């Protein structure tokens, strides 16, 4: 009569990957996140996302208090561009994009 095979120990200490994987083919050694619609963190995130969407929907697309003075300055010919400030902004934008 054969002895039943002893199951292999799993986990980082055994060098054997666990049965579960994290979705990209690499083993997941830690505890997995709760899954499914009943997970409390997911419900909280759904509520937060809905609140954010509502705030965005209620916000005006154009901030008139910023735009109107600029339109008036351009129309009257008094709008001036600070070349040094513009150059600094362009340089900063180029550096941040790389």
Secondary structure, DSSP 8 states (H G I E B T S, - for coil): ----------BTTTTB--S-B-SSSSB--S-----STT-HHHHHHHHHHHHHHHHHHHS-SS-HHHHHHHHHHHHHT-----HHHHHHHHHHHHHHH-
